[in-house]
Amino acid sequence: MTTQTHDFTVIEGGTAPVRVEDMAPVARFSLRLREAHRAAVGQALGFDLPQRVGDVARAKARAALCLGPDEWLIHAPEAEAEAIAAAGAGAYAEAPHSLVEISDREISYAITGPAARELLTIACPRDLDRLATGRAVRTVFDTAQVVLWRDGEDAFRLDVWRSFAPHVRALLDAGQAELSAGF
């Protein structure tokens, strides 16, 4: 048996060109409806639901992301969850739809810094240069389905199902360590 050893240099200190942080919990809802009911349900929820996949509509602290021709993801402060559910229920007779609270299904990571895009490319096949600030998309990170939001030039959010979160976080941490070490 052959044993090969390497004299690796340990790099200590320095600053990370990218930060990965757990974000505070938010109220999350999955909304499905027919196009004919989009305006009525949007009005009940407090904003115009965007039509184009990837577009985000905002009203105060609420956001609605169009994930597909009949699907939206709603984010809001946790304290507004009951009000959103009640607004959806109030609009149901006029505009049938499915509004399901999924707050506990996902967690979010904030990924910021000059190397944020580079970190995401370790496991995300999207061309991040084509994702404009203020937009979001459903994609994959390694084998996990995620929603990727672009909040600024070097600022992203990654919504991850809780069951995949340890795997995704381990990849992000490994990539962050490599970038911090200058690799």
Secondary structure as the mmCIF struct_conf table of DSSP 4:
data_model
#
loop_
_struct_conf.conf_type_id
_struct_conf.id
_struct_conf.beg_label_comp_id
_struct_conf.beg_label_asym_id
_struct_conf.beg_label_seq_id
_struct_conf.end_label_comp_id
_struct_conf.end_label_asym_id
_struct_conf.end_label_seq_id
HELX_LH_PP_P HELX_LH_PP_P1 PHE A 8 ILE A 11
BEND BEND1 PRO A 17 VAL A 18
STRN STRN1 ARG A 19 ASP A 22
HELX_LH_PP_P HELX_LH_PP_P2 MET A 23 PRO A 25
STRN STRN2 ALA A 27 LEU A 33
HELX_RH_3T_P HELX_RH_3T_P1 GLU A 35 HIS A 37
HELX_RH_AL_P HELX_RH_AL_P1 ARG A 38 LEU A 45
TURN_TY1_P TURN_TY1_P1 GLY A 46 GLY A 46
BEND BEND2 PHE A 47 PHE A 47
HELX_LH_PP_P HELX_LH_PP_P3 ASP A 48 PRO A 50
BEND BEND3 ARG A 52 ARG A 52
TURN_TY1_P TURN_TY1_P2 VAL A 53 GLY A 54
STRN STRN3 VAL A 56 ALA A 59
TURN_TY1_P TURN_TY1_P3 LYS A 60 ALA A 61
STRN STRN4 ARG A 62 GLY A 68
TURN_TY1_P TURN_TY1_P4 PRO A 69 ASP A 70
STRN STRN5 GLU A 71 ALA A 76
HELX_RH_3T_P HELX_RH_3T_P2 GLU A 78 GLU A 80
HELX_RH_AL_P HELX_RH_AL_P2 ALA A 81 ALA A 91
TURN_TY1_P TURN_TY1_P5 TYR A 92 GLU A 94
BEND BEND4 ALA A 95 ALA A 95
STRN STRN6 HIS A 97 GLU A 101
TURN_TY1_P TURN_TY1_P6 SER A 103 ARG A 105
STRN STRN7 GLU A 106 THR A 112
BEND BEND5 GLY A 113 GLY A 113
TURN_TY1_P TURN_TY1_P7 PRO A 114 ALA A 115
HELX_RH_AL_P HELX_RH_AL_P3 ALA A 116 LEU A 120
TURN_TY1_P TURN_TY1_P8 THR A 121 ALA A 123
BEND BEND6 ARG A 126 ARG A 126
HELX_RH_3T_P HELX_RH_3T_P3 LEU A 128 ARG A 130
BEND BEND7 LEU A 131 LEU A 131
TURN_TY1_P TURN_TY1_P9 THR A 133 GLY A 134
STRN STRN8 ALA A 136 PHE A 141
TURN_TY1_P TURN_TY1_P10 ASP A 142 THR A 143
STRN STRN9 ALA A 144 GLY A 152
TURN_TY1_P TURN_TY1_P11 GLU A 153 ASP A 154
STRN STRN10 ALA A 155 TRP A 161
HELX_RH_3T_P HELX_RH_3T_P4 ARG A 162 PHE A 164
HELX_RH_AL_P HELX_RH_AL_P4 ALA A 165 SER A 180
TURN_TY1_P TURN_TY1_P12 ALA A 181 GLY A 182
#
